[in-house]
């Protein structure tokens, strides 16, 4: 039940990294104390942490109730985080979609303990015709690098007036564990300097340092002052994404990721591997004679989704047709269903990691689906992130001859698994995905991350991977995880030991 781990990851990050620190900052500034309501949220969350619950090996009604608790935790956490953030900047959080306006205020919180520039995604409504001129200004009135997607729609709650709905992607310099107050301003489309103001604001900063007069907020000259461009910007063409750290090339054989600093090329051989799962909610169990089905090539050339300069995205589709289910006697797979996999590669301005979003609609039962990536790094061990520790594990587990239950090649992780040898390193990060396998090959270690394990029984007594049952033999049809799914991962090459590289900071930024 991967969806449970994903929901838990979102809830934990919300409480740990947003609600708790924001409320603490407000309390330190002499404001209100929300400890009681946050304690209630934690109690609800911890009720989902009993091992049979969070591990996904209980009956369906238990897991339905878990999702209700996750929803309650999210409501509490988001409400308290927004209230605290508003108090820190002397405002009030919007309870409804605001009326379209030419100017609005927003504030962004950085939960990390160090200053950084990060990409902020935000949606505003402005009067029709003004969307292409939307700019974002920092606290000193300087324009920030911004990218816009404009759609003309009916005004919220109205059917007699059109407005521009603008999705803003803005590169915001932020203080460590602090708040950046921003202003969103709109100019008429006819007077906007460029469709998307770009660059790192260096000209405006230099002018401010020299005491020169600054352009009026939201004016064409203010937008133009951010249009100089920067090596941090994302450059996009029909088959590649590139910023100062990474270059992604997507060809007929799939993606190649290049570390610009070292020049190393990682032929990712990205592929989706589907196998039969004759196991239960506790353990994967293979099907005798089963051959994995692999989708390793995009169906067509990539499609540009976002063209930079703040965010660049390319989308591809991997065609995948898999058996529909196990036969009634569980000796073979039968039937066929089409299950195309949509993959979006995203590179943000200044980012050292490539984000990979996977979407699919699971229509099959009794199977395991994994994303497999070639690291291109040879090693006899991997590093797996876990709670409060990084664990060094051998690439393959001991054979376990004579053991009561032989060890499986899969292992747990919390957000990341990395291969490192000498100066070459490669990491796979994931939100809410908890299982990996390291596979040695002649070209280096391949890393397989489990996306879905779909089974129909809480426990069975006939597994090849386990000598006896682990619980009651009860049907759990919702553990087949049918329906739409979305998985968020990131890939990052690095140099040297992981603890001396930017990996830890990039992982922290990705996770939060």
Order of alpha helices (4+ residues) and beta strands (2+ residues): alpha-alpha-alpha-alpha-alpha-beta-beta-beta-beta-beta-beta-alpha-alpha-beta-beta-beta-beta-beta-beta-beta-beta-beta-beta-beta-beta-beta-beta-beta-beta-beta-beta-beta-beta-beta-beta-beta-beta-alpha
